């Protein structure tokens, strides 16, 4: 059975001290409930080891927001998958639309990152999604299918089954717009079908597909009620423990 998951993506927010405080708040809130989903926070590189020291890994998973596409070497400023793993993190976000848009990440880059993440026992949270123009011109299904095929279909079924996917309509990130419940379900069901065509129904049925795009406590329950929406990759709402827990509790 695939897992329900709520993962926070803090992006380039919080100082180290603020981040440790926020992690403590989320950890404390989780200690008081029996969450009906896995909960993960993906934090800036500088925060990984200090945050790992203050959370209960049985209640709260830890991830990075990116990793390098090289194992090691003369790549000043980069952080490798092995470095991420050495902090105690278990997850890494890859292919986020902001990385694709601002840093020119390609399918070839992402193939390398996914391989290195898996080699270091990190679970990739792999992001896919269309921009507004592609949504409006009707090419959004083909765009998302190509993003999956080009970066991930070199993987064995065994390795693919270790991934978490996150569908993020780029037009809904940080804009306050959200895909409707039906739009999210349409895309998630389509993605599951693409996986099934390549790897078979069992792998597809066991792949968690999260929704990312202005998910908040007020709309999380309706989104998560859809049969192919297995949780959320949460941006802004993950920077406030109360809002984040409101989304976690949408599964209860």
C-alpha positions in Angstrom: 0.0 0.0 0.0 1.3 3.4 -0.9 1.8 5.9 1.9 0.0 9.2 2.6 2.6 11.9 3.0 2.7 15.6 3.9 6.1 17.1 3.2 7.2 20.7 3.9 9.5 22.6 1.5 10.9 25.5 3.4 12.7 26.9 0.3 15.2 29.8 1.1 13.5 30.8 4.3 14.4 30.9 8.0 17.7 31.6 9.6 19.3 28.6 11.3 17.9 29.6 14.7 14.4 30.2 13.3 14.6 26.9 11.5 15.6 24.9 14.5 12.7 26.6 16.4 10.2 25.8 13.7 11.4 22.1 13.6 11.0 21.9 17.4 7.5 23.3 17.1 6.4 20.8 14.4 8.1 17.9 16.3 6.3 18.9 19.5 2.9 19.2 17.8 3.4 15.7 16.2 4.2 14.2 19.6 0.7 15.0 20.7 -1.2 13.4 17.8 -1.2 10.1 16.0 -0.8 11.4 12.5 -2.5 9.4 9.8 0.3 10.2 7.3 4.1 10.3 7.1 5.4 13.8 7.8 8.6 15.2 6.4 10.3 18.6 6.5 12.8 19.6 3.7 15.0 22.3 4.9 18.0 24.4 3.7 21.4 22.6 3.7 22.6 24.7 6.6 19.8 23.5 8.8 20.0 19.7 8.2 22.3 18.5 11.0 21.0 20.9 13.7 17.4 20.1 12.8 18.2 16.4 12.8 19.4 16.8 16.4 16.1 18.1 17.7 13.5 15.9 16.0 12.1 12.4 16.6 12.8 10.5 13.4 10.0 8.1 14.3 7.5 11.0 14.0 9.2 13.4 11.6 11.3 12.7 8.5 14.0 15.1 7.3 15.0 16.0 3.8 17.1 18.4 1.7 15.7 20.7 -0.9 18.3 19.7 -3.6 21.6 17.9 -4.1 24.4 18.1 -6.7 24.6 16.1 -9.9 28.2 15.1 -9.1 29.5 12.6 -6.5 32.3 14.9 -5.3 35.1 17.1 -6.6 35.9 20.7 -7.6 32.3 22.1 -7.6 32.5 25.0 -5.2 29.3 25.7 -3.4 27.6 22.4 -4.3 26.3 19.9 -1.8 26.5 16.2 -2.7 24.0 13.5 -2.0 26.5 11.8 0.3 26.9 15.0 2.3 23.1 15.3 2.6 22.9 11.7 3.8 25.7 12.2 6.3 23.5 14.8 8.2 20.9 12.2 9.0 18.5 13.3 6.2 16.5 10.6 4.4 14.8 12.5 1.6 15.7 15.0 -1.1 13.5 17.2 -3.3 14.6 17.0 -6.9 13.3 18.6 -10.1 11.4 21.4 -8.4 10.1 23.9 -10.9 12.2 26.7 -9.3 15.3 24.7 -9.9 14.3 24.0 -13.5 13.3 27.6 -14.1 16.0 29.6 -12.3 19.0 27.1 -12.5 18.4 25.5 -15.9 18.1 21.9 -14.6 17.4 19.5 -17.4 16.3 15.9 -17.6 19.9 14.8 -18.0 20.9 16.7 -14.8 18.1 15.2 -12.9 18.9 11.6 -14.0 22.3 12.1 -12.4 20.8 13.6 -9.2 18.3 10.8 -8.9 20.9 8.1 -9.4 23.2 9.7 -6.7 20.3 10.2 -4.3 19.4 6.5 -4.6 23.0 5.4 -4.3 23.1 7.2 -1.0 19.8 5.8 0.3 18.0 9.0 0.0 14.3 9.0 -1.2 13.8 11.5 -4.0 10.7 13.6 -3.9 10.6 14.2 -7.7 8.7 17.2 -8.9 6.8 17.5 -12.2 4.3 20.0 -13.5 3.3 22.4 -16.2 3.3 26.2 -16.5 0.2 28.3 -17.1 0.7 28.5 -20.9 0.9 24.7 -21.2 -2.2 24.3 -19.0 -4.1 26.8 -21.2 -3.0 25.5 -24.5 -4.0 21.9 -23.6 -0.5 20.3 -23.7 -0.2 19.8 -19.9 -0.6 16.1 -20.0 2.1 15.6 -22.7 4.4 18.0 -20.8 4.2 16.0 -17.5 4.5 12.7 -19.3 7.7 13.8 -21.0 9.1 15.1 -17.7 8.6 11.6 -16.2 9.8 9.7 -19.2 12.9 11.8 -19.9 14.3 11.9 -16.3 13.0 8.7 -14.7 12.3 5.9 -17.2 16.0 4.8 -17.3 15.4 3.4 -13.8 14.6 -0.2 -13.0 11.2 -0.9 -11.6 12.9 -1.6 -8.2 14.6 1.8 -8.2 11.5 3.6 -9.5 9.5 2.2 -6.7 11.7 4.0 -4.2 10.6 7.4 -5.5 7.9 9.8 -4.3 6.4 12.0 -7.0 5.0 15.5 -6.5 2.8 17.1 -9.1 3.1 20.9 -8.9 1.1 23.0 -11.3 3.7 25.8 -11.7 0.9 28.3 -12.1 -0.3 27.5 -8.6 3.0 27.8 -6.7 3.0 30.9 -4.5 0.2 32.5 -6.5 -2.7 31.7 -4.2 -4.3 29.8 -7.1 -4.9 26.1 -6.6 -5.8 23.4 -9.0 -9.3 22.3 -8.3 -9.8 18.9 -6.7 -10.9 17.5 -10.1 -7.9 19.0 -11.9 -5.5 17.5 -9.3 -7.2 14.1 -9.5 -7.1 14.1 -13.3 -3.4 14.7 -13.4 -2.6 12.3 -10.6 -4.6 9.5 -12.2 -2.9 10.3 -15.6 0.6 10.1 -13.9 -0.3 6.8 -12.3 -1.4 5.5 -15.8 1.9 6.6 -17.3 3.8 4.7 -14.6 1.6 1.6 -15.1 2.3 1.6 -18.8 6.0 1.4 -18.1 6.4 -0.5 -14.9 3.0 -2.2 -14.4 0.0 -1.7 -12.2 1.6 -2.9 -8.9 4.4 -0.3 -9.1 1.9 2.4 -10.1 -0.5 1.6 -7.3 2.3 1.7 -4.7 3.8 5.1 -5.9 2.8 8.0 -3.6 1.9 11.1 -5.7 1.7 14.4 -3.8 0.0 17.6 -4.8 2.1 20.8 -4.6 0.7 24.2 -5.3 -0.8 26.5 -2.7 -2.1 23.7 -0.6 -3.3 24.9 2.8 -5.5 23.8 5.7 -8.6 25.2 4.0 -8.3 23.0 0.9 -6.2 20.1 2.0 -9.0 17.8 3.1 -10.8 18.1 -0.3 -7.6 17.5 -2.2 -6.5 14.5 -0.1 -10.0 12.9 -0.4 -9.3 12.3 -4.1 -8.3 8.7 -4.7 -5.0 9.4 -6.5 -3.9 12.3 -4.3 -1.6 10.9 -1.6 -0.7 14.0 0.2 1.0 17.3 -0.4 4.3 19.0 -0.9 3.8 22.2 1.1 5.5 25.5 0.5 4.4 28.6 2.4 2.1 26.9 4.8 5.0 24.7 6.0 6.7 27.8 7.5 4.1 28.0 10.3 3.8 25.0 12.6 0.0 25.5 13.1 -0.8 25.8 9.4 1.4 22.8 8.6 -0.3 20.7 11.2 -3.6 21.8 9.9 -2.7 20.1 6.6 -1.3 17.0 8.4 -4.6 16.7 10.2 -6.5 16.7 7.0 -5.8 13.0 6.8 -7.3 12.3 10.3 
